[in-house]
Amino acid sequence: MSFFLNSLRGNQEVSQEKLDVAGVQFDAMCSTFNNILSTCLEKCIPHEGFGEPDLTKGEQCCIDRCVAKMHYSNRLIGGFVQTRGFGPENQLRHYSRFVAKEIADDSKK
């Protein structure tokens, strides 16, 4: 984030394209985080009444393992996708129309 706010190269400007990419990356990271959160909470935290205000040792260990597995699998799949050259611009014919619509919608705001 410091790149956007106050980089060492003070004369470098941030282009709209870089901001758009950062926005997509933020949305993807937010979606991944929320997915990990909901999956691990569903798996590790019991739904019946809460007896204690803090997590038990078993719940903590379960969440740690769950988050580690989800993070590892996300990185593994991301690496595979990158090596195969998969990208929305290559695989999804309608992607350019979607991006153009998103940019147009954002410019109206």
N, C-alpha and C positions, 0 to 999 in steps of 0.2 A: 504494500500500500504506500510505502514511502516513495516509491517510484513516481506515483501520481501526485503526491503532495509536495515533496521537497527532495528531489534527487540531487546527486552530487554534480550532475551536469545541469546547471541552472538554466542554460539556454535551450534545452531540449523541450519541445512541446509535446503534449499528449494528443494524439490524433483521435478522431471519433471512432476509427476502426479499432484502435487499441481499447478504447472504452467499451465498445460493443463486445469485443472478445472477452474482456474482463467481466462484463455482465453475464455472458453465457457461462463462463467458468464459475462465477459465483452461484448462479442458479443450479448448475450441475452439482457443485459441492454441497449446497444447501439441501438439494434433493437427496443426495447420498447420505448426508448426516441424518436427515429426518427418517430415512428408510432404516438406517442402522438403529437409531433411537427406538423407533416403534417396534422393530423386529426383536431387539434384545430385551426391551421392557416386557413385551408380550411373552417371551420365552422364560425370562428369569425372575420376574416379580409376580408373586401370587395375586390372584384377583380377589380373594376373600379378605376379610377385615385385616387391617394392619395392626399388629401387636406392638410394634416398636417404631419410634420415629426415624431410626436409622436402618440402613441395610444390614442384613446379617452377613456373616463371613461367606456363607454359601452363595448368597445373592451377589455379593461383590465379585467373587471368583467367577461366577456364571457370566456376569456382565463383562468382566475383563476378557474372558475367553471368547465370548460372542463378538465383541467389538473387534478383537484381534483377528478372528476368522473372517468377519465381514470385510475388514480393511484389506486383509491379504487377498481375498478372492476378488475384490474390486481392483486392486493393483494388478493381479494376475490377468484378469480379463481385459483391463485397459492396455496392458502390454501386448497381449495377443492381438487386440484390435489394431493397435498402432503398427505392429509388424506386418499385418495383412493389408495395410493401407486402406482400411475401411474408413470412410468418412461420409457424412451426409451428402456432400456435393457429388460424390462418386456413386453412391448406392441409392439415393432417394431422388427421383426425378423432380419431385415437387418442392425440394428444399429451397431452391432459389426464389420461388414464388413466396414461400413462407417467410424467408428472411426479408424480402422486399416489403411484404405486408407488415412485418414487425417493425421495420425501420419507419415505414410510413405512419403507423399507429403511434410510435414514440415521438415522431416529429410534430404530431397534432397536439400533443400534451403540453 
